[in-house]
Amino acid sequence: MPTTFHEIPRERPLTPLLDRANTPDELRRLAEADLETLADELRQYLLYSVGQSGGHFGAGLGVIELTIALHYVFDTPDDRLVWDVGHQAYPHKILTGRRERMATLRQKDGLAAFPRRSESEYDTFGVGHSSTSISAALGMAIAARLQGERRKSVAVIGDGALTAGMAFEALNHASEVGANMLVVLNDNDMSISKNVGGLSNYLAKILSSRTYASMREGSKKILSRLPGAWEIARKTEEHAKGMLVPGTLFEELGWNYIGPIDGHDLPTLLATLRNMRDLDGPQFLHVVTKKGKGFAPAEADPIGYHAITKLEPVKPDAAPLSSQKRPSGPKYSNVFGQWLCDMAAADSRLVGITPAMKEGSDLVAFAERFPARYFDVAIAEQHAVTLAAGMACDGVKPVVAIYSTFLQRGYDQLIHDVAVQNLDVLFAIDRAGLVGEDGPTHAGSFDISYLRCIPGMLVMTPSDENELRRMLTTGYLFDGPAAVRYPRGSGPNATIAPGLAPLEIGKGLIRRQGRRVALLAFGVQLAEALQVGETLDATVVDMRFVKPLDAALLRELAASHELLVSIEENAVMGGAGSAVGEFLAAENIVKPLLQLGLPDYYVEHAKPAQMLKECGLDQAGIEAAVRARLAQLPA
């Protein structure tokens, strides 16, 4: 069984076996008897490497043995291994030739936080969002069949990701086409079954064996000649298995279910995977693991150790940590969480909905204070949106707390189920804009673009914490669909006014009066705009509303300035700047307009400040762009 570690090593550990397993080919040359020692070394190296770089943590510790077993049994990369989400793929990266680059994880020009096709031939499918693995692996299995190849496809999906409808759509389709593929359910929260032990492991070996499969097929041939006999036998087998293992649902969907087995028992994993590798048709293996396995603090607090930050070197002469910290405001998500509790206390109709992001979106206090009005729908963004629509039809006031990049998955429901019916739903959209080290799969780069084109939608972009609180109230009181999009992290520490006062809809605010240039800030770039405004003596406007725009203010600014500059942390194409351009065209106003925002490519992972600099959205970039455009204007 795995060794348990109690602290993250600061010095690189000695890993003699791991040093001989830099690739899966090398791994498969090791003796099977050495693999448990290898698992301990890999676990210790993972602790060390994530301590150097920061990143996702607990999920990877939980799949050490499973990762080794999969690469040992299957002929990767020829056999396709697809990880769901990718939080758990760090051990996979270490075993597939990237061990020496793990210190660059999540850094600019370094390894990505998730599997990525351009990074390694072993990363067969790029991920970041959940519940895609079964569909992708099924596509690969069908491709192999069409090409006459015998390669295997394996999807590894967690019990949380299996809650999404997309996963079940793929499960249903795979059985329909009889795909030769394996799905490994990594159940790390005991949410499906607690039936793990010696009997379960023994049954898994028996039910997955060639002998059992051969007997089953032989019986089918004999009994199929007798009317109804095979169907009776199949039902008998199904119910017998159902009394001992929890796989009846998957059996009914047409999968050969095996498990649950202990995902940290390497001999059982290896034996079962070998057996299942050679079976035809859709195969489903249920393994139970412990998130954070082998690291005592993570086992005790799997949520807190889902990810960790980089361990900084300890300096003997360093000042106490408390004196090194700069005062900063609350996180935007904390402001939302407090507002939600305050508004819920004021209005009993309010309910909060989240697709499995209670901690990330800061609904923890709301869930404790108003448990009957808190709804976590699991990883099911589409359902979250339509659930809110149904509630709104009958007089409830739903607030959907959702990440910008996750709302993309419920976009059809947002249009068809909420907006077309003009239902009273507020979307609190967290992680808008660039999010840093998680990279393009998690960046909220497109929400302004995809929201402002929806008829009847109210779209707001707060510039600080107080603006966020007031906009949430504004959207909540608005009669129809409304969205407030706000970034990850902390704001400028603005004073938050008590109470629940709304803003006047569609009204911007001039923050600095200048000349020649008007900087139109949509959101948190207001801080950089004010700095540039001081340098260039420019007018700075907190636009606040993307939809509706402040038409009167735009007319006034266009009449009194030589250049308008829109600034947003959203794709330039179709964003707030485009809205300004469309307004000017509709009003027949001819005025130079410089649109600053995210470029027409995916901005790679880096520190947020590095990403903003790359996009020209830091103070220096904005100033340089404005000066360059001013130089082009007629004298």
Buried (B, 14 or more C-beta within 10 A) or exposed (E): EBEEBEEBBEEEBEBEBBEEBBBBEBBBEBEEEEBBBBBBBBBBBBBBBBBBBBBBBBBBBBBBBBBBBBBBBBEBBEBBBBBBBBBBBBBBBBBBBBBEBBBBBBBEEBBBBBBBEEBBEBBBBBBBBBBBBBBBBBBBBBEBBEEEEEBBBBBBBBBBBBBBEBBBBBBEBBBEBEBBBBBBBBBBBBEBBEBBEEEBBEBBBEBBBEEBBEEBEEBEEEBEEEEEBBEEBBEEBBEEBBEEBBBBBBBEBBBBBBBBBBBBBBBBBBBBBBBBBEBEBBBBBBBBBBBBBBBEBBBEEBEBBBBBEBBEEEEEEEEEEEEEEEEEBBBBBBBBBBBBBBBBEEEEEBBBBBBBBBBBBBBEEBBEEBEEBBBBBBBBBBBBBBBBBEBBEEEBBBBBBBBBBBBBBBBEBBBEBBBBBBBBBBBBBBBBBBBBBBBBBBBBBBBBBBBBBBEBBBBBBBBBBBBBBBBBBBBBBBEBBBBBBBBBBBBBEBEBEEEBEBBEBBEBBBBBEBEBBBBBBBBBBBEBBBBBBEEBEBBBBBBBBBBBBBEEBBBEBBEEBBBBBBBBBBBBBBBBBBBBBEBBEEEEBEBBBBBBBBBEEEBBBBBBEBBBBBBBBBBEBBBEBBEEBBEEEEE
